[in-house]
Amino acid sequence: MLIASDSTQHNVPAWTIFAMFFTVVMLAGNMVKERNSGCMARLLTMPGGVAERILGRAVAYLFICVTQLGVLLAMGHWVLPVWGLPALVLGPAKDLALLLLAAVFISGAATSFGVLVGSFARTQQQSAILGSSVVVIMSAIGGIWVPLYIMPQGMQMIGRFSPLNWSMEAFNVILLRQGDLGELVLYLLPLAGFSVLCLAITVVAERIASSN
């Protein structure tokens, strides 16, 4: 197991992942606002099914998450050294391509979770509390705030089931281990499965709500 050589190599990717998943508050809140303001009623009169509307929301916020990732990693690489902190080491162009691939899967998981929360929440307060609480818990057990390898063995076993841990390990493969695509896929597949599951539940929930 490789350990981050300094706090930057852990904290910048970790808090970037946290920020990507925390978009659940904005995404889910906007979904609730659409229903309560009557926008959803107008959307239902337009061509396209429930799946298309859900995917449209998820893809739009996916671009936001990827952009957010680029900004935060750039700050870690160029801005932190100005403040006297270690620079984030990004590696060669090959690693940057893998980093972008990982970012797409992580963003997909984050936005899929956001639309899932938005489909069940009935008020913006509910969406904010539910979404933020779950993200905070998944972050705490998933090695975002404290590296998973320094946690007790029992917590490590639990933390490995957190989507944020899969996200963190995907970044660690690239930034710490200089791993290849074969190693990265081990963490991208669970993220993809989590995204598909969240989207499937959301589509079913939205279809039931639309028929009532």
C-alpha positions in Angstrom: 0.0 0.0 0.0 1.4 3.4 -1.0 0.9 6.3 1.4 0.6 9.9 0.3 4.0 11.6 0.6 2.4 14.8 1.9 -1.0 16.2 2.9 -1.6 17.8 -0.5 -1.5 14.4 -2.3 -4.4 13.2 0.0 -6.3 16.3 0.8 -6.7 17.8 -2.7 -8.2 14.7 -4.3 -10.2 13.9 -1.2 -11.9 17.2 -0.9 -12.4 17.4 -4.6 -14.4 14.2 -4.4 -16.3 15.5 -1.4 -17.2 18.6 -3.4 -18.3 16.6 -6.4 -20.7 14.5 -4.3 -21.9 17.5 -2.4 -23.6 18.8 -5.5 -26.4 16.5 -4.4 -27.7 19.5 -2.4 -28.0 21.7 -5.5 -29.2 19.0 -7.9 -31.8 17.4 -5.6 -33.0 20.9 -4.5 -33.5 21.9 -8.1 -35.6 18.8 -8.8 -37.8 19.5 -5.8 -38.1 23.1 -7.0 -39.2 22.0 -10.4 -42.0 19.9 -9.0 -43.2 22.6 -6.6 -43.1 25.5 -9.0 -45.0 23.7 -11.8 -42.0 23.4 -14.1 -42.3 19.6 -14.0 -45.9 19.8 -15.2 -44.8 21.7 -18.3 -41.9 19.3 -18.8 -44.3 16.4 -18.8 -46.2 17.9 -21.8 -43.0 17.9 -23.9 -41.7 14.9 -26.0 -39.4 12.5 -24.2 -39.8 10.0 -21.3 -38.8 9.9 -17.7 -35.4 8.3 -18.5 -34.5 11.1 -20.9 -35.3 13.8 -18.3 -33.3 12.1 -15.6 -30.3 11.5 -17.8 -30.5 15.1 -19.0 -30.2 16.4 -15.4 -27.4 14.0 -14.6 -25.4 14.8 -17.7 -25.7 18.6 -17.1 -24.4 18.2 -13.5 -21.7 15.8 -14.7 -20.1 18.6 -16.7 -20.3 20.8 -13.6 -18.5 18.1 -11.5 -15.8 17.6 -14.1 -15.2 21.3 -14.4 -15.0 21.6 -10.6 -12.4 18.8 -10.6 -10.3 20.6 -13.1 -10.4 23.8 -11.1 -9.5 22.2 -7.8 -6.7 20.1 -9.2 -5.3 23.1 -10.9 -5.3 25.0 -7.7 -3.6 22.2 -5.9 -0.9 22.1 -8.6 -0.3 25.8 -9.1 -1.8 27.8 -6.3 -0.9 25.9 -3.2 2.8 26.3 -3.8 2.3 30.1 -3.8 1.1 29.7 -0.2 4.1 27.6 0.8 2.3 24.3 0.6 3.5 21.2 -1.4 2.2 21.1 -5.0 -0.1 18.4 -6.2 1.8 16.1 -8.5 -0.3 15.2 -11.5 2.1 13.1 -13.5 2.5 12.6 -17.3 -0.1 13.1 -20.0 -1.0 9.4 -19.8 -2.0 9.9 -16.1 -4.0 13.0 -17.0 -6.1 10.9 -19.5 -6.8 8.3 -16.9 -7.6 11.1 -14.4 -10.2 12.5 -16.8 -11.7 9.0 -17.2 -11.9 8.5 -13.5 -13.5 12.0 -13.2 -16.3 11.0 -15.6 -17.1 7.9 -13.6 -16.9 9.7 -10.2 -19.1 12.5 -11.5 -21.6 10.0 -12.9 -21.8 8.4 -9.4 -22.2 11.8 -7.7 -24.9 13.1 -10.1 -26.8 9.8 -10.1 -26.9 9.9 -6.3 -28.2 13.5 -6.6 -31.1 12.6 -8.8 -31.9 9.7 -6.6 -32.2 12.0 -3.6 -34.2 14.5 -5.6 -36.7 11.9 -6.7 -37.7 11.0 -3.1 -37.4 14.3 -1.3 -40.6 16.4 -1.1 -39.1 19.7 0.1 -35.8 21.5 -0.5 -35.1 21.2 3.2 -35.5 17.4 3.0 -33.2 17.1 0.0 -30.5 19.3 1.6 -30.6 17.4 4.9 -30.8 14.0 3.4 -28.3 14.5 0.7 -25.7 16.3 2.8 -26.0 13.9 5.7 -25.5 10.8 3.6 -22.5 12.4 1.8 -20.9 13.4 5.1 -21.3 9.8 6.5 -20.0 8.2 3.3 -17.0 10.6 3.4 -16.3 9.9 7.1 -16.2 6.1 6.6 -14.8 6.2 3.1 -11.4 7.7 3.8 -12.1 11.3 2.7 -11.5 13.1 5.9 -9.0 10.6 7.4 -7.1 8.1 5.2 -8.7 4.7 5.4 -5.4 2.9 6.1 -5.1 4.5 9.5 -8.6 3.6 10.6 -9.3 0.4 12.7 -9.6 -2.8 10.8 -13.4 -2.9 11.3 -13.9 0.6 10.0 -11.7 -0.2 7.0 -14.0 -3.1 6.0 -17.0 -0.8 6.3 -15.4 2.1 4.4 -14.6 -0.1 1.4 -18.3 -0.1 0.6 -18.5 3.7 0.3 -18.7 5.1 -3.2 -16.4 7.9 -2.0 -13.8 5.3 -1.1 -14.0 3.8 -4.6 -13.5 7.4 -5.9 -10.5 8.0 -3.7 -8.9 4.7 -4.6 -9.4 5.5 -8.3 -7.5 8.8 -7.8 -4.8 7.0 -5.7 -4.2 4.5 -8.5 -3.3 7.4 -10.8 -1.7 9.9 -8.5 0.1 7.7 -6.0 0.6 4.3 -7.7 1.0 5.4 -11.3 -1.2 2.5 -12.1 -2.7 1.5 -15.5 -6.2 1.2 -16.9 -6.4 -2.4 -15.7 -5.9 -1.4 -12.1 -8.2 1.6 -12.4 -11.1 -0.4 -13.8 -11.3 -2.3 -10.5 -12.7 0.9 -8.9 -14.5 2.3 -12.0 -16.8 -0.7 -12.3 -18.3 -0.3 -8.8 -18.8 3.4 -9.5 -20.6 2.5 -12.7 -22.7 -0.1 -11.0 -23.7 2.4 -8.3 -24.6 5.0 -11.0 -26.8 2.5 -12.9 -28.5 1.4 -9.7 -29.3 5.0 -8.6 -30.6 5.9 -12.0 -32.7 2.8 -12.3 -34.4 3.4 -8.9 -34.9 7.1 -9.9 -36.5 6.3 -13.2 -38.9 3.8 -11.5 -39.7 6.3 -8.7 -40.4 9.1 -11.2 -42.6 6.9 -13.3 -44.7 6.0 -10.3 -44.9 9.6 -9.2 -45.9 10.7 -12.8 -48.7 8.1 -13.0 -50.3 9.2 -9.7 
